[in-house]
Structures are given as C-alpha cells and as structure tokens.
Amino acid sequence: MEFFEGTRAAFRATIRSTCRPSVEGLQNFPRSGPVIVAPNHLSFLDSIIIQALMPRKVAFFAKSEYFTARGPKGAAMRWFFNSVGSIPVERGEQAAGVAALQTALEILDRGEAFGIYPEGTRSRDGLLYRGRTGVGWLALTTGAPVVPVGLIGTEQLQPADSNMIKAKHFTMKIGAPLYFEKTGPDHPLPARRAATDKIMDAIAALSGQQRAGTYNQSKQAG
C-alpha cells in the first residue's frame, strides 16, 4: 500500500504541475466503504488520471496484454500498470467478462473503490454513448454507491491513434453519489437498464457531452 500511495502521489504531482487540471466535487467521494466510480471515457489516460486524483485508491481493469508483453518495454508496462493499481483482464470473451465482474465484486466486498466505464470503450468522436448494463448490475448486486464522473478535455492529452502525450488542461467533475437498493444478483434486466440509464444521465450532466443514443464499438469492431 505504501508503494502504491507513493506512486499515486508522484503521478498526482506530475499531472497537477503539467496539466493544471480543474477538479470539482472531491467532497462527493465517500471516504470509506465500497464505491463504484463511473466516468465517461475519452482517453487512454482516463484511468490513470482518476487513480491519481481521487482521494482513495480506485481499481480499474486493463487489457491483459499490458501485463504479458515481453522485453524491456513489457517490463516497463507491467511495472506501470501494477503501480497504478490496474487489474489485468481478458477482453472479448463472455467467460472473461463474467470473471471480471466477479473480481469487481471481490474488490467491492473488501470495502474498496472500483472504476468501470459504462460506455465500455473510449469515445473517439467525443459523443457520450449508451451505457452497458454491467455498471447497473454491480450497483444492484452490491448496493454500493455509484459516483458519476465527467471528464472534459482529456482527449487532448493523447489524441486517438497517437502515441504522443501532451500537457493540456482538462477538467474532472465528481458528482454526488447515486444510491440503488441492494437486490443481489437476481434482478430483472429492466431494473439493471434503468439503473444504468440513471448513471449515464448523471455522467452526461457532468461532462456536457452530446448523447449518441447507441452503443460504442471498439475500433476493431469498426
């Protein structure tokens, strides 16, 4: 924990000194207990920003390839993602998705914070896409409060299809927690959908993004 907090403090200092971000609503983040953090997604760096600037550790999933690459670059990537609290997860298979949600439950059961992007993948056109219902499932299953987050301008830090990182101002708005009745894992799909839509409405109010009305697709899926 001491190593993680030291790394987080270093990233926080770097982000604040180079980008001079505007951060609003830190008082809304619960100081203890399980928390589901639900941001919009504009940049590869969004998870790192949230992990660095939030008052508590927030665990995010990261592609397993980041932890298995070989050579010096692979070792550097493993160190980096481990140091910011990322958790490796396989992408693209239903069984892997189920395992990922089980891992999220374990994190929340420990009274920790877990971050999930309801859109599933980052927006490359700036629109806010329809939320996938995994976040609603977690909220109803655990009863953990959901903290919506609106990120504004983070896409300028690393434009899509670019490996260059630029120091640009951005804004992070943290909304008031949303509470849902704990129903356990056996709840109807309409309830999960309704919870997810409420979370997406809160994110939209914070980010000010235009709504796409459809699900986002990964670049590979076209």
Z-matrix of the N, CA and C atoms (Angstrom, degrees):
N
C 1 1.465
C 2 1.530 1 110.60
N 3 1.333 2 116.36 1 -40.66
C 4 1.467 3 119.66 2 -179.81
C 5 1.524 4 110.80 3 -62.33
N 6 1.371 5 115.94 4 -41.17
C 7 1.465 6 119.78 5 178.15
C 8 1.515 7 110.43 6 -62.10
N 9 1.359 8 115.88 7 -45.75
C 10 1.459 9 119.64 8 -179.28
C 11 1.520 10 111.23 9 -60.87
N 12 1.321 11 117.28 10 -46.47
C 13 1.460 12 120.33 11 -177.96
C 14 1.525 13 111.20 12 -63.96
N 15 1.341 14 116.51 13 -35.90
C 16 1.458 15 118.99 14 177.23
C 17 1.517 16 111.77 15 -65.68
N 18 1.339 17 116.40 16 -42.18
C 19 1.467 18 120.43 17 177.67
C 20 1.519 19 110.90 18 -65.33
N 21 1.321 20 116.25 19 -42.50
C 22 1.472 21 120.80 20 179.38
C 23 1.524 22 110.78 21 -62.06
N 24 1.331 23 116.62 22 -41.30
C 25 1.465 24 120.23 23 178.88
C 26 1.518 25 110.98 24 -64.07
N 27 1.329 26 116.45 25 -37.19
C 28 1.465 27 120.39 26 179.69
C 29 1.522 28 110.88 27 -66.26
N 30 1.338 29 116.57 28 -44.37
C 31 1.463 30 119.64 29 177.90
C 32 1.522 31 110.65 30 -65.45
N 33 1.322 32 117.14 31 -39.56
C 34 1.465 33 120.99 32 179.66
C 35 1.528 34 110.33 33 -60.88
N 36 1.322 35 116.58 34 -45.07
C 37 1.465 36 120.33 35 179.99
C 38 1.520 37 110.92 36 -64.14
N 39 1.328 38 116.86 37 -40.02
C 40 1.468 39 120.57 38 179.93
C 41 1.518 40 111.06 39 -65.20
N 42 1.333 41 116.37 40 -45.67
C 43 1.464 42 120.45 41 -179.61
C 44 1.518 43 110.90 42 -63.24
N 45 1.322 44 116.74 43 -44.13
C 46 1.463 45 119.72 44 -178.06
C 47 1.525 46 112.02 45 -66.52
N 48 1.328 47 117.37 46 -37.31
C 49 1.468 48 119.99 47 -176.64
C 50 1.521 49 112.69 48 -77.61
N 51 1.337 50 117.31 49 -31.51
C 52 1.464 51 120.14 50 -176.55
C 53 1.524 52 113.37 51 -94.00
N 54 1.327 53 117.27 52 -37.97
C 55 1.467 54 120.61 53 -175.24
C 56 1.526 55 113.41 54 -102.95
N 57 1.318 56 116.80 55 -19.86
C 58 1.464 57 121.83 56 -177.71
C 59 1.525 58 111.88 57 46.00
N 60 1.328 59 116.48 58 59.91
C 61 1.463 60 120.33 59 -176.13
C 62 1.521 61 112.82 60 -71.00
N 63 1.321 62 114.74 61 155.60
C 64 1.460 63 121.48 62 170.27
C 65 1.521 64 107.57 63 -97.16
N 66 1.315 65 116.44 64 122.11
C 67 1.468 66 121.26 65 -179.02
C 68 1.521 67 108.35 66 -119.80
N 69 1.325 68 115.86 67 121.38
C 70 1.456 69 121.24 68 -177.64
C 71 1.526 70 110.36 69 -120.55
N 72 1.320 71 116.54 70 139.95
C 73 1.455 72 121.24 71 171.85
C 74 1.511 73 116.12 72 87.66
N 75 1.327 74 119.08 73 20.04
C 76 1.464 75 120.17 74 178.85
C 77 1.527 76 111.72 75 -57.23
N 78 1.334 77 116.10 76 -28.87
C 79 1.467 78 119.74 77 179.87
C 80 1.523 79 112.07 78 -66.48
N 81 1.336 80 117.54 79 -15.24
C 82 1.460 81 120.66 80 179.78
C 83 1.528 82 113.13 81 -79.34
N 84 1.330 83 116.84 82 -13.92
C 85 1.461 84 120.19 83 -175.56
C 86 1.525 85 109.03 84 -80.56
N 87 1.340 86 118.86 85 120.22
C 88 1.465 87 120.58 86 179.47
C 89 1.524 88 111.57 87 -57.02
N 90 1.314 89 116.52 88 136.61
C 91 1.459 90 120.87 89 -176.21
C 92 1.514 91 113.26 90 -80.27
N 93 1.323 92 117.36 91 -14.30
C 94 1.455 93 120.14 92 178.98
C 95 1.520 94 109.09 93 -153.15
N 96 1.330 95 115.45 94 164.96
C 97 1.446 96 121.05 95 177.90
C 98 1.516 97 113.03 96 86.55
N 99 1.324 98 116.79 97 169.03
C 100 1.468 99 120.74 98 -179.06
C 101 1.516 100 111.91 99 -66.04
N 102 1.320 101 116.05 100 141.27
C 103 1.465 102 122.29 101 -179.87
C 104 1.524 103 108.89 102 -142.53
N 105 1.315 104 116.33 103 134.67
C 106 1.456 105 121.90 104 171.77
C 107 1.524 106 107.74 105 -102.08
N 108 1.311 107 117.28 106 119.23
C 109 1.463 108 122.52 107 179.88
C 110 1.531 109 107.88 108 -98.96
N 111 1.337 110 116.80 109 123.01
C 112 1.463 111 121.80 110 -174.06
C 113 1.527 112 110.81 111 -124.30
N 114 1.334 113 118.23 112 93.75
C 115 1.468 114 121.03 113 179.23
C 116 1.533 115 112.66 114 -99.32
N 117 1.329 116 115.61 115 163.16
C 118 1.449 117 120.04 116 163.36
C 119 1.523 118 107.46 117 -72.48
N 120 1.328 119 116.66 118 172.69
C 121 1.472 120 118.81 119 -171.48
C 122 1.527 121 109.80 120 -139.75
N 123 1.340 122 115.33 121 108.57
C 124 1.463 123 121.31 122 -177.40
C 125 1.526 124 113.83 123 -117.76
N 126 1.332 125 117.19 124 -19.42
C 127 1.458 126 120.34 125 -170.93
C 128 1.520 127 111.18 126 -145.11
N 129 1.325 128 115.46 127 151.30
C 130 1.460 129 122.28 128 172.43
C 131 1.525 130 110.72 129 -55.96
N 132 1.328 131 117.08 130 -27.22
C 133 1.461 132 122.01 131 -175.05
C 134 1.527 133 113.93 132 -87.44
N 135 1.320 134 118.22 133 -2.18
C 136 1.471 135 120.48 134 -174.75
C 137 1.528 136 112.71 135 -57.23
N 138 1.324 137 117.13 136 -45.18
C 139 1.468 138 119.74 137 -178.83
C 140 1.520 139 111.03 138 -61.28
N 141 1.333 140 116.22 139 -43.60
C 142 1.463 141 120.95 140 -179.06
C 143 1.520 142 110.38 141 -62.94
N 144 1.328 143 116.13 142 -40.93
C 145 1.466 144 120.82 143 178.85
C 146 1.523 145 110.62 144 -60.84
N 147 1.328 146 116.10 145 -47.94
C 148 1.458 147 119.91 146 -179.27
C 149 1.524 148 111.13 147 -65.87
N 150 1.325 149 116.79 148 -42.41
C 151 1.466 150 120.31 149 179.37
C 152 1.527 151 111.56 150 -62.45
N 153 1.321 152 116.71 151 -33.15
C 154 1.465 153 120.48 152 -177.78
C 155 1.522 154 112.40 153 -81.09
N 156 1.334 155 117.71 154 -38.31
C 157 1.459 156 120.59 155 -169.05
C 158 1.524 157 115.24 156 -97.07
N 159 1.328 158 117.74 157 -16.68
C 160 1.458 159 118.89 158 178.99
C 161 1.529 160 110.29 159 -72.79
N 162 1.340 161 117.68 160 154.34
C 163 1.469 162 120.22 161 -178.40
C 164 1.518 163 113.77 162 -71.95
N 165 1.339 164 118.01 163 -13.14
C 166 1.458 165 122.07 164 178.83
C 167 1.521 166 110.57 165 -132.23
N 168 1.310 167 116.07 166 160.69
C 169 1.463 168 121.51 167 175.04
C 170 1.521 169 109.80 168 -60.16
N 171 1.328 170 116.07 169 134.61
C 172 1.460 171 122.13 170 176.24
C 173 1.527 172 107.61 171 -125.14
N 174 1.309 173 116.90 172 119.44
C 175 1.467 174 121.12 173 179.14
C 176 1.525 175 109.93 174 -84.99
N 177 1.312 176 116.76 175 132.24
C 178 1.459 177 123.14 176 175.02
C 179 1.522 178 109.19 177 -123.82
N 180 1.309 179 116.50 178 151.83
C 181 1.453 180 120.35 179 171.02
C 182 1.525 181 110.02 180 -79.63
N 183 1.323 182 116.12 181 150.44
C 184 1.458 183 122.44 182 173.72
C 185 1.527 184 107.68 183 -139.42
N 186 1.313 185 116.69 184 151.20
C 187 1.461 186 120.89 185 -178.24
C 188 1.525 187 110.87 186 -56.23
N 189 1.320 188 116.07 187 137.75
C 190 1.458 189 120.63 188 -176.52
C 191 1.526 190 112.26 189 -61.47
N 192 1.349 191 116.97 190 -24.95
C 193 1.461 192 119.81 191 179.75
C 194 1.529 193 111.95 192 -60.81
N 195 1.338 194 116.45 193 -27.53
C 196 1.460 195 119.72 194 179.68
C 197 1.532 196 111.83 195 -67.19
N 198 1.336 197 116.12 196 -19.12
C 199 1.464 198 120.50 197 -176.18
C 200 1.525 199 112.53 198 -104.27
N 201 1.341 200 117.50 199 -8.42
C 202 1.458 201 120.35 200 -174.18
C 203 1.524 202 113.80 201 -117.35
N 204 1.342 203 117.46 202 -4.12
C 205 1.465 204 119.93 203 179.89
C 206 1.527 205 110.28 204 -61.83
N 207 1.321 206 116.25 205 148.52
C 208 1.455 207 121.48 206 -175.78
C 209 1.529 208 111.56 207 -98.53
N 210 1.318 209 114.59 208 171.03
C 211 1.457 210 121.07 209 175.94
C 212 1.516 211 113.27 210 78.55
N 213 1.326 212 116.59 211 -177.70
C 214 1.474 213 120.65 212 -179.08
C 215 1.517 214 113.22 213 -59.07
N 216 1.345 215 116.60 214 -38.94
C 217 1.464 216 119.42 215 179.18
C 218 1.521 217 110.06 216 -64.93
N 219 1.343 218 116.83 217 -41.45
C 220 1.448 219 120.11 218 178.96
C 221 1.512 220 112.01 219 -63.93
N 222 1.334 221 116.85 220 -40.45
C 223 1.467 222 120.57 221 178.61
C 224 1.521 223 110.67 222 -64.06
N 225 1.331 224 116.10 223 -39.93
C 226 1.460 225 120.21 224 179.19
C 227 1.532 226 110.77 225 -65.47
N 228 1.334 227 116.51 226 -40.09
C 229 1.465 228 120.02 227 179.39
C 230 1.528 229 110.54 228 -65.74
N 231 1.337 230 116.94 229 -42.72
C 232 1.470 231 119.56 230 178.68
C 233 1.526 232 111.05 231 -60.69
N 234 1.329 233 115.88 232 -45.14
C 235 1.462 234 119.20 233 178.90
C 236 1.517 235 110.87 234 -60.49
N 237 1.324 236 115.57 235 -45.11
C 238 1.458 237 120.08 236 -176.44
C 239 1.524 238 111.19 237 -61.84
N 240 1.332 239 117.32 238 -52.14
C 241 1.464 240 119.65 239 -174.98
C 242 1.525 241 111.65 240 -70.87
N 243 1.315 242 117.60 241 -33.29
C 244 1.461 243 119.20 242 173.68
C 245 1.524 244 111.36 243 -65.73
N 246 1.319 245 116.18 244 -38.65
C 247 1.462 246 120.38 245 -174.94
C 248 1.521 247 112.72 246 -70.06
N 249 1.350 248 117.97 247 -26.30
C 250 1.466 249 119.83 248 179.60
C 251 1.522 250 112.28 249 -96.24
N 252 1.334 251 116.84 250 4.50
C 253 1.455 252 120.06 251 174.17
C 254 1.517 253 115.23 252 87.71
N 255 1.337 254 117.57 253 21.08
C 256 1.461 255 120.11 254 179.29
C 257 1.523 256 110.96 255 -79.47
N 258 1.331 257 115.69 256 154.33
C 259 1.457 258 122.75 257 -177.15
C 260 1.523 259 108.44 258 -121.36
N 261 1.349 260 118.13 259 125.73
C 262 1.475 261 119.37 260 -178.56
C 263 1.520 262 111.80 261 -69.11
N 264 1.325 263 116.05 262 141.00
C 265 1.458 264 121.10 263 178.45
C 266 1.525 265 108.49 264 -147.64
N 267 1.327 266 115.58 265 140.64
C 268 1.459 267 121.00 266 174.88
C 269 1.516 268 108.94 267 -74.86
N 270 1.319 269 115.93 268 146.90
C 271 1.460 270 120.21 269 179.76
C 272 1.534 271 109.87 270 -112.58
N 273 1.320 272 115.21 271 151.74
C 274 1.452 273 120.52 272 165.75
C 275 1.522 274 116.26 273 90.43
N 276 1.347 275 119.67 274 -2.17
C 277 1.446 276 120.71 275 178.52
C 278 1.524 277 109.59 276 -123.73
N 279 1.335 278 116.50 277 141.15
C 280 1.460 279 120.32 278 -176.36
C 281 1.524 280 111.19 279 -61.21
N 282 1.333 281 116.70 280 -41.95
C 283 1.464 282 119.75 281 -179.45
C 284 1.522 283 111.04 282 -60.90
N 285 1.333 284 116.15 283 -38.85
C 286 1.458 285 119.85 284 178.36
C 287 1.516 286 110.73 285 -65.69
N 288 1.349 287 117.06 286 -37.21
C 289 1.456 288 120.52 287 179.02
C 290 1.518 289 111.70 288 -65.41
N 291 1.317 290 116.80 289 -39.62
C 292 1.462 291 120.87 290 177.77
C 293 1.525 292 110.13 291 -64.59
N 294 1.341 293 116.46 292 -43.10
C 295 1.462 294 120.54 293 178.44
C 296 1.517 295 111.14 294 -62.82
N 297 1.336 296 116.81 295 -36.67
C 298 1.457 297 120.82 296 179.69
C 299 1.523 298 110.74 297 -64.91
N 300 1.323 299 116.85 298 -43.08
C 301 1.464 300 119.90 299 179.03
C 302 1.528 301 110.90 300 -65.27
N 303 1.330 302 116.70 301 -35.00
C 304 1.459 303 119.27 302 177.21
C 305 1.527 304 110.67 303 -65.16
N 306 1.334 305 116.58 304 -39.56
C 307 1.463 306 120.76 305 175.97
C 308 1.520 307 110.58 306 -62.43
N 309 1.343 308 116.43 307 -41.19
C 310 1.466 309 120.21 308 177.76
C 311 1.527 310 110.92 309 -60.98
N 312 1.334 311 116.65 310 -40.38
C 313 1.464 312 120.18 311 178.16
C 314 1.529 313 110.91 312 -61.70
N 315 1.318 314 116.53 313 -40.98
C 316 1.467 315 120.40 314 -179.87
C 317 1.528 316 110.97 315 -63.56
N 318 1.331 317 116.50 316 -40.35
C 319 1.466 318 120.63 317 178.47
C 320 1.524 319 110.48 318 -63.00
N 321 1.331 320 116.25 319 -45.32
C 322 1.460 321 120.45 320 -179.56
C 323 1.525 322 111.35 321 -68.67
N 324 1.319 323 116.99 322 -36.24
C 325 1.466 324 120.45 323 178.02
C 326 1.529 325 111.21 324 -62.49
N 327 1.329 326 117.38 325 -26.97
C 328 1.466 327 121.26 326 177.76
C 329 1.522 328 111.78 327 -81.13
N 330 1.336 329 116.81 328 0.50
C 331 1.461 330 120.24 329 -179.96
C 332 1.514 331 113.51 330 80.07
N 333 1.332 332 116.80 331 23.37
C 334 1.465 333 121.44 332 -177.44
C 335 1.526 334 110.41 333 -103.75
N 336 1.337 335 115.80 334 177.31
C 337 1.465 336 122.08 335 -179.43
C 338 1.525 337 110.16 336 -101.70
N 339 1.309 338 115.66 337 137.17
C 340 1.459 339 121.62 338 -180.00
C 341 1.521 340 109.35 339 -127.14
N 342 1.336 341 116.88 340 132.49
C 343 1.451 342 121.64 341 -179.51
C 344 1.521 343 112.02 342 -103.86
N 345 1.317 344 116.52 343 134.89
C 346 1.460 345 121.86 344 179.19
C 347 1.517 346 109.39 345 -140.78
N 348 1.333 347 116.25 346 136.50
C 349 1.466 348 121.00 347 176.94
C 350 1.520 349 108.65 348 -91.79
N 351 1.325 350 118.33 349 109.58
C 352 1.468 351 119.43 350 -179.23
C 353 1.525 352 113.21 351 -59.33
N 354 1.336 353 117.57 352 -29.63
C 355 1.465 354 119.89 353 179.55
C 356 1.521 355 112.43 354 -69.97
N 357 1.322 356 117.23 355 -18.30
C 358 1.457 357 121.37 356 178.33
C 359 1.505 358 114.19 357 90.87
N 360 1.311 359 117.40 358 -46.73
C 361 1.453 360 122.26 359 178.79
C 362 1.518 361 108.50 360 -143.72
N 363 1.318 362 117.18 361 163.60
C 364 1.466 363 119.09 362 -173.15
C 365 1.529 364 112.17 363 -71.40
N 366 1.306 365 114.82 364 148.75
C 367 1.458 366 122.03 365 177.52
C 368 1.525 367 109.15 366 -81.67
N 369 1.310 368 116.18 367 126.71
C 370 1.467 369 120.99 368 179.66
C 371 1.525 370 112.25 369 -97.19
N 372 1.335 371 117.37 370 -5.39
C 373 1.460 372 120.01 371 179.84
C 374 1.530 373 112.26 372 -119.60
N 375 1.330 374 116.78 373 4.69
C 376 1.458 375 120.38 374 176.89
C 377 1.508 376 115.03 375 86.08
N 378 1.329 377 118.38 376 -5.30
C 379 1.457 378 121.11 377 179.06
C 380 1.531 379 109.86 378 -79.78
N 381 1.326 380 115.78 379 154.87
C 382 1.451 381 121.17 380 174.75
C 383 1.524 382 107.70 381 -97.26
N 384 1.327 383 115.84 382 116.50
C 385 1.458 384 120.89 383 -174.40
C 386 1.523 385 111.98 384 -88.84
N 387 1.314 386 115.00 385 165.78
C 388 1.462 387 120.85 386 -179.08
C 389 1.530 388 109.65 387 -62.49
N 390 1.324 389 116.14 388 140.47
C 391 1.455 390 120.37 389 -178.78
C 392 1.514 391 112.24 390 -78.29
N 393 1.322 392 116.14 391 137.48
C 394 1.459 393 121.29 392 172.16
C 395 1.528 394 107.74 393 -81.53
N 396 1.321 395 115.93 394 151.73
C 397 1.457 396 119.55 395 -164.34
C 398 1.527 397 115.31 396 -83.49
N 399 1.337 398 118.32 397 6.34
C 400 1.456 399 119.73 398 176.08
C 401 1.515 400 112.47 399 -58.91
N 402 1.331 401 116.32 400 -38.41
C 403 1.469 402 119.76 401 179.65
C 404 1.531 403 110.64 402 -66.49
N 405 1.328 404 116.82 403 -38.57
C 406 1.458 405 120.12 404 177.09
C 407 1.525 406 111.36 405 -66.43
N 408 1.328 407 116.50 406 -38.18
C 409 1.458 408 120.84 407 177.78
C 410 1.526 409 111.05 408 -62.24
N 411 1.324 410 116.44 409 -44.46
C 412 1.461 411 120.15 410 178.51
C 413 1.521 412 111.58 411 -62.81
N 414 1.323 413 116.30 412 -42.80
C 415 1.463 414 120.62 413 -177.75
C 416 1.526 415 111.37 414 -63.83
N 417 1.333 416 117.37 415 -44.70
C 418 1.454 417 120.97 416 -178.14
C 419 1.530 418 111.86 417 -74.71
N 420 1.323 419 116.23 418 -34.18
C 421 1.464 420 119.99 419 -178.55
C 422 1.520 421 111.68 420 -70.04
N 423 1.334 422 116.51 421 -39.11
C 424 1.467 423 120.51 422 -173.02
C 425 1.526 424 113.93 423 -102.19
N 426 1.327 425 117.44 424 -25.33
C 427 1.459 426 120.26 425 -173.40
C 428 1.513 427 113.19 426 74.45
N 429 1.337 428 117.86 427 6.64
C 430 1.467 429 121.54 428 179.15
C 431 1.524 430 109.73 429 -68.86
N 432 1.337 431 118.12 430 141.21
C 433 1.467 432 119.84 431 176.71
C 434 1.522 433 111.13 432 -64.50
N 435 1.313 434 115.60 433 146.36
C 436 1.462 435 121.91 434 178.13
C 437 1.516 436 108.44 435 -106.38
N 438 1.326 437 116.77 436 122.69
C 439 1.459 438 121.80 437 177.83
C 440 1.528 439 108.43 438 -100.70
N 441 1.347 440 118.29 439 109.62
C 442 1.463 441 120.27 440 177.76
C 443 1.525 442 110.44 441 -76.41
N 444 1.320 443 115.78 442 144.66
C 445 1.460 444 121.01 443 -179.28
C 446 1.521 445 109.12 444 -132.29
N 447 1.316 446 116.25 445 133.29
C 448 1.450 447 122.09 446 175.35
C 449 1.519 448 110.28 447 -110.82
N 450 1.315 449 117.08 448 115.26
C 451 1.460 450 122.62 449 175.94
C 452 1.524 451 108.60 450 -98.70
N 453 1.318 452 115.96 451 132.19
C 454 1.463 453 121.69 452 -177.36
C 455 1.525 454 108.69 453 -128.44
N 456 1.320 455 116.40 454 119.89
C 457 1.462 456 120.58 455 175.50
C 458 1.512 457 115.79 456 90.38
N 459 1.334 458 119.26 457 1.25
C 460 1.467 459 118.95 458 -178.47
C 461 1.525 460 112.23 459 -70.57
N 462 1.333 461 117.01 460 -19.64
C 463 1.463 462 118.70 461 177.67
C 464 1.527 463 112.22 462 -64.66
N 465 1.333 464 116.89 463 -20.79
C 466 1.464 465 120.29 464 179.00
C 467 1.529 466 112.69 465 -76.13
N 468 1.341 467 116.33 466 -17.04
C 469 1.461 468 119.18 467 -179.73
C 470 1.521 469 111.51 468 -70.98
N 471 1.314 470 116.03 469 -36.75
C 472 1.464 471 121.37 470 176.42
C 473 1.521 472 108.04 471 -148.39
N 474 1.324 473 116.80 472 93.67
C 475 1.461 474 119.82 473 -178.12
C 476 1.523 475 111.15 474 -57.26
N 477 1.331 476 116.55 475 152.54
C 478 1.453 477 121.54 476 178.26
C 479 1.526 478 110.52 477 -55.47
N 480 1.337 479 115.60 478 140.30
C 481 1.465 480 123.31 479 179.25
C 482 1.526 481 112.91 480 67.37
N 483 1.333 482 117.20 481 21.29
C 484 1.458 483 120.83 482 177.48
C 485 1.525 484 109.37 483 -126.28
N 486 1.346 485 115.90 484 142.49
C 487 1.459 486 120.62 485 176.26
C 488 1.525 487 111.82 486 -96.44
N 489 1.321 488 116.40 487 -1.94
C 490 1.457 489 121.39 488 -177.70
C 491 1.531 490 110.15 489 -85.42
N 492 1.314 491 116.14 490 134.81
C 493 1.460 492 122.33 491 176.32
C 494 1.527 493 108.75 492 -107.67
N 495 1.331 494 115.69 493 129.91
C 496 1.457 495 121.24 494 -178.12
C 497 1.523 496 110.05 495 -117.52
N 498 1.301 497 116.09 496 144.70
C 499 1.466 498 121.02 497 177.20
C 500 1.527 499 108.61 498 -81.24
N 501 1.310 500 116.76 499 104.71
C 502 1.456 501 122.64 500 -178.77
C 503 1.529 502 109.75 501 -131.60
N 504 1.315 503 114.94 502 147.48
C 505 1.463 504 119.45 503 176.86
C 506 1.524 505 110.27 504 -68.16
N 507 1.316 506 116.12 505 141.33
C 508 1.461 507 120.76 506 174.79
C 509 1.533 508 108.38 507 -144.83
N 510 1.311 509 114.68 508 168.89
C 511 1.465 510 120.67 509 -179.21
C 512 1.521 511 110.02 510 -124.98
N 513 1.320 512 116.28 511 139.01
C 514 1.461 513 121.85 512 173.45
C 515 1.524 514 108.09 513 -124.11
N 516 1.337 515 116.06 514 119.91
C 517 1.455 516 121.78 515 179.48
C 518 1.530 517 109.38 516 -111.65
N 519 1.326 518 115.82 517 125.26
C 520 1.458 519 121.95 518 -178.00
C 521 1.527 520 107.92 519 -106.76
N 522 1.313 521 116.22 520 118.58
C 523 1.452 522 120.57 521 -176.82
C 524 1.517 523 113.18 522 -86.13
N 525 1.319 524 115.65 523 170.86
C 526 1.456 525 121.61 524 176.71
C 527 1.523 526 109.69 525 -66.62
N 528 1.331 527 117.82 526 143.09
C 529 1.471 528 120.55 527 -179.76
C 530 1.522 529 112.13 528 -58.93
N 531 1.315 530 115.09 529 143.94
C 532 1.460 531 122.58 530 174.49
C 533 1.525 532 107.98 531 -104.81
N 534 1.322 533 116.88 532 134.31
C 535 1.455 534 121.17 533 -176.92
C 536 1.526 535 110.12 534 -115.31
N 537 1.322 536 114.62 535 135.78
C 538 1.460 537 121.41 536 178.84
C 539 1.525 538 108.77 537 -127.88
N 540 1.319 539 115.96 538 145.26
C 541 1.457 540 119.92 539 179.42
C 542 1.525 541 110.24 540 -63.51
N 543 1.317 542 116.17 541 133.93
C 544 1.460 543 121.09 542 178.66
C 545 1.521 544 108.97 543 -75.52
N 546 1.330 545 115.75 544 117.32
C 547 1.461 546 120.75 545 -178.73
C 548 1.514 547 112.22 546 -113.18
N 549 1.340 548 117.92 547 -7.68
C 550 1.450 549 120.29 548 -172.99
C 551 1.522 550 110.00 549 81.28
N 552 1.342 551 117.05 550 -179.24
C 553 1.469 552 120.07 551 -174.00
C 554 1.522 553 114.68 552 -72.19
N 555 1.336 554 117.57 553 -18.68
C 556 1.466 555 120.46 554 -176.17
C 557 1.526 556 110.57 555 -95.13
N 558 1.310 557 115.60 556 82.12
C 559 1.461 558 120.66 557 177.63
C 560 1.528 559 108.23 558 -131.64
N 561 1.309 560 118.13 559 155.09
C 562 1.466 561 120.63 560 -176.99
C 563 1.523 562 111.95 561 -70.51
N 564 1.312 563 115.23 562 149.58
C 565 1.464 564 120.96 563 -179.74
C 566 1.524 565 112.37 564 -56.37
N 567 1.361 566 119.81 565 -40.13
C 568 1.475 567 118.66 566 179.01
C 569 1.527 568 113.03 567 -58.18
N 570 1.342 569 118.00 568 -33.90
C 571 1.460 570 120.55 569 178.76
C 572 1.523 571 110.14 570 -68.00
N 573 1.332 572 115.99 571 -40.70
C 574 1.472 573 120.74 572 177.70
C 575 1.526 574 110.31 573 -63.86
N 576 1.323 575 115.57 574 -41.64
C 577 1.469 576 120.19 575 179.29
C 578 1.519 577 111.15 576 -64.39
N 579 1.321 578 116.87 577 -42.88
C 580 1.466 579 121.27 578 -178.92
C 581 1.526 580 110.57 579 -64.22
N 582 1.333 581 117.39 580 -41.83
C 583 1.466 582 120.51 581 178.64
C 584 1.518 583 110.41 582 -63.66
N 585 1.325 584 116.44 583 -43.63
C 586 1.461 585 120.71 584 179.89
C 587 1.518 586 111.18 585 -62.76
N 588 1.325 587 117.32 586 -42.98
C 589 1.468 588 120.68 587 179.90
C 590 1.533 589 111.23 588 -63.59
N 591 1.323 590 116.82 589 -37.64
C 592 1.470 591 120.00 590 177.89
C 593 1.528 592 110.25 591 -64.47
N 594 1.316 593 116.65 592 -40.39
C 595 1.471 594 121.14 593 177.99
C 596 1.522 595 110.45 594 -64.37
N 597 1.335 596 116.82 595 -43.12
C 598 1.467 597 120.22 596 -179.95
C 599 1.525 598 111.56 597 -65.87
N 600 1.322 599 117.58 598 -35.66
C 601 1.471 600 120.52 599 176.65
C 602 1.529 601 110.15 600 -61.92
N 603 1.331 602 116.57 601 -40.15
C 604 1.468 603 120.23 602 179.58
C 605 1.523 604 110.70 603 -67.55
N 606 1.327 605 117.05 604 -40.52
C 607 1.472 606 120.52 605 177.89
C 608 1.524 607 110.09 606 -62.75
N 609 1.325 608 116.94 607 -43.70
C 610 1.467 609 121.58 608 -179.75
C 611 1.520 610 111.14 609 -60.71
N 612 1.333 611 116.81 610 -40.53
C 613 1.466 612 120.17 611 179.74
C 614 1.525 613 110.92 612 -64.17
N 615 1.321 614 117.15 613 -32.83
C 616 1.465 615 121.12 614 -179.25
C 617 1.529 616 111.92 615 -80.07
N 618 1.322 617 116.92 616 -42.48
C 619 1.470 618 120.39 617 -174.31
C 620 1.521 619 113.44 618 -84.49
N 621 1.346 620 116.44 619 -24.58
C 622 1.458 621 120.12 620 -177.75
C 623 1.512 622 113.86 621 71.97
N 624 1.330 623 118.13 622 15.62
C 625 1.459 624 121.06 623 -177.50
C 626 1.527 625 112.59 624 -77.18
N 627 1.310 626 115.49 625 151.46
C 628 1.454 627 121.14 626 170.68
C 629 1.519 628 108.22 627 -72.22
N 630 1.324 629 117.19 628 140.52
C 631 1.464 630 121.64 629 -178.06
C 632 1.531 631 110.24 630 -86.30
N 633 1.327 632 115.70 631 136.27
C 634 1.458 633 120.18 632 179.81
C 635 1.528 634 111.52 633 -83.18
N 636 1.337 635 117.38 634 -34.30
C 637 1.457 636 120.25 635 -179.79
C 638 1.515 637 114.40 636 81.67
N 639 1.331 638 117.61 637 -1.15
C 640 1.460 639 122.44 638 178.80
C 641 1.525 640 108.74 639 -130.71
N 642 1.330 641 115.94 640 168.83
C 643 1.455 642 120.13 641 175.38
C 644 1.523 643 110.18 642 -77.89
N 645 1.313 644 115.85 643 146.18
C 646 1.466 645 120.79 644 174.63
C 647 1.518 646 108.78 645 -80.12
N 648 1.318 647 116.32 646 151.88
C 649 1.446 648 122.22 647 177.33
C 650 1.519 649 109.42 648 -122.50
N 651 1.319 650 116.37 649 147.87
C 652 1.454 651 119.55 650 177.78
C 653 1.512 652 109.42 651 -66.42
N 654 1.319 653 116.10 652 161.18
C 655 1.453 654 121.52 653 -179.04
C 656 1.527 655 110.45 654 -59.83
N 657 1.345 656 115.31 655 -36.73
C 658 1.447 657 119.38 656 -178.58
C 659 1.520 658 111.78 657 -65.90
N 660 1.354 659 113.85 658 -30.16
C 661 1.461 660 117.33 659 -179.40
C 662 1.510 661 112.28 660 -83.74
N 663 1.318 662 115.97 661 -0.86
C 664 1.455 663 120.64 662 179.25
C 665 1.489 664 112.97 663 89.14
